[in-house]
Amino acid sequence: MAGQEIDHTPRFITFEGGEGVGKSTQVKLLLEKLHNEGVGTVRTREPGGTPRAEAIRSFILSGQPQSWGTGAEAVLFAAARLDHVNELVAPSLEAGKWVLSDRFHDSTRAYQGLNGGVDTKLIDALEILALNGHTPDLTIVLDMDPEKAFERVEKRALEDGIPISADRFEREDLEWHRRLRDAFHDIVKNNEERCVMLSADQSEEELAEEVWALVRGRFPEIESVATG
Ligand code: TYD
């Protein structure tokens, strides 16, 4: 539109939530929608996203450092995040690309902090170190009753003929996953500007439409990013 300032700032959007809520699918669907609008986008995940962070991911999810305690796990996740931010997130944003991450720092606060007992001050300090100033512009927290989420994961695995193999965190009991859900609720309540909670207890398509409406509402410049 002539005469109107268009904000071309690339955005950093993270997806969070408990196990089996369908984050990865939603990240993929949002990436496709942004791509169709001509917005250059990078899709990534945590733990991981860079070779060094993926190495830390394999180590943590194997369960080997579990006996060191949740504090050590928080430090390992933060080390992976620091590399991810410095090597992928920050350079992508600087290159004008939007970044979509399947999990980011809120997972450490929920899993290791609120649910894992690691002191909030330590989690705060690790965030300062690992984020290096790159707080997400928007965090979409997908919410679902963990019992239902597990049923859905089992059903999908059966349909796809994939054997279910639980990693370090998936092996925790239902009570633990309920507390994890509460932790994400707390995080949303304490970060109302940045975080939006959406119910994952609906079809993938319906949820993707909600996500898209939210993202376009937050960043109306999307429609002019490609042409600007
Ligand atoms: P993943 O297979 O990616 O799980 P999901 O599909 O649910 O995202 O495994 C990542 C696991 O690591 C997941 O159980 C959440 C956990 N996690 C933490 O405990 N702390 C963190 O900071 C991050 C990023 C992940």
Boltz pocket constraint, residues with backbone or C-beta under 6 A from the ligand:
constraints:
  - pocket:
      binder: B
      contacts: [[A, 17], [A, 18], [A, 19], [A, 20], [A, 23], [A, 46], [A, 47], [A, 61], [A, 77], [A, 102], [A, 103], [A, 104], [A, 105], [A, 106], [A, 107], [A, 108], [A, 109], [A, 111], [A, 112], [A, 167], [A, 169], [A, 170]]
      max_distance: 6.0
